[in-house]
Amino acid sequence: MAAIRAKDYDDIMSCYLPGQDLFVFDAVPPRQYVGAQAYKDDWKAALGPFKGPISVTLTDRRIVSNGRCLAYGHSVQDYRGVDANGGKIQFVLRATDCYRKVKGTWLIAHEHYSVPVDLSTAKADIMSKP
């Protein structure tokens, strides 16, 4: 299986606002990213352990829009793949997105990923599904 290519990250970033106006809260440290390049670097770190195809299944997806310039949405995202040793990788994230319409194209201007936390143990539940 081939590693993820640079073009893959460009494809991922094509749905985000370019430049410094993109703002993201992520589920992993440093938890906050300002600007498209910083977030692209985060995607590289997050997907780096995957070697080969990645399966992403979205559930509970809903997008609401005023139809003109702003929208928001949410989904549960299940990521699956394998690492360099053939071991399985899987995690489930909750995502909330705010979209801005730019020159007729809807782009993510703000994204917030999270996972539930068991408050009695302070441990994240990366497999939680509704």
N, C-alpha and C positions, 0 to 999 in steps of 0.2 A: 504494500500500500504506500502511496506517495504522501508526503507531508503536505500540509495546507500551503497553497501558493500565494504569492503577493497579490495576484489578481483576485483571489478569493476575498481578501480584506478590502480591496477597492469595491467589490460587489456589495459586501456588507455595508460599507460606509455610504453607498449611493442613496440610501434611504434617510440619511441624516443631513441636517443643516451643515453646510461647510463653514469653515472659519472658526472664529472664537465665540460665536453666539451659542453654540451647542453646549448644554449643561447636563451632566449625567451623575446620578447617584447610583453606585454599583453595590453589589452584595459582597464584594471583596475589597480589601485595602488597596489603595488609600480611600476608597469609597466615593470619592468625588473627582470628576474630570471636567475640565473646562476646555472647550475647543475640540474640533474634529480630530486633529492629529493626536492629541492626548488620548482620546477615546479609541482611535485606531490602534494605538500602542497597547491599550488595555485588551482589546480583542485579540491581539497577537499573543499576549500573555495567557489569556483565558483559554484560547483554542490551541496553543502550542503543544500541550500534552497529547492532543489527538493526532494519530497518524493514520490518515486515510479518510474515508467519507464520514461525515457527521450527519446524523439524523436529528432533526428538530421538529417536534410535534407541538403545535399550538392548540390549546383548548381554552374554553371559557373566554373566547375572544369577543370583544365588543368595542365598536368605535362609534362615537357620537360627534356630530359636527354641526356647526351653524351653516355649513355649505359655502361660506364665503372665504374665511381666512384662518379660522381656528378649529381644532378638533382635539379630542382626547380619546384614549382607548386603554384597554387592559387585556392581559392574557396570562395564561400559565404556559410555560415553555419547558418541554422535556427534551434535554440534550442527551444523545447517546452516540458512542463510538468506541474505538479501541486505542490503547496507547502503543508505544514502540515495541513493547513486549507481548502485545496481543491481549493484554488485560482489558476488561470492560471498564469504560468510563460512563457514568450517568449522573446527572443532577437535574433537579427541577427548580426553576426560578419563577417568581411572579414578576410581571412587568407592567408598568404604567407608562404610557407615552403621551406627550403633548405634541401635536402637529401644527405646523405653520404652512400655509399655502404660499409658495414662492414661484412666481412666473408660471402659474397653472399647475405646479407639482406639489403634492403634499410631502413634507419632509419632517422628520422627528427633530424637534427643537429642544425637548427635554425628555429624559428617560430616567426611570427609577426602577431598578431591580431590587428584589428583596427575597428573603426566605424566612419562614416562621422560625421562632426561637422558643425552645422550652425554657421558660423562666426559672423553673426549679433547678435546672442543671446548667443554664446559660449556654446550651449547645444548639447550634443551627440544625434544622431538619431539612437537608438538601433533597430529600425524596418526597416531601409532603405534596399531596395533591388534594384538591377539594373533594 
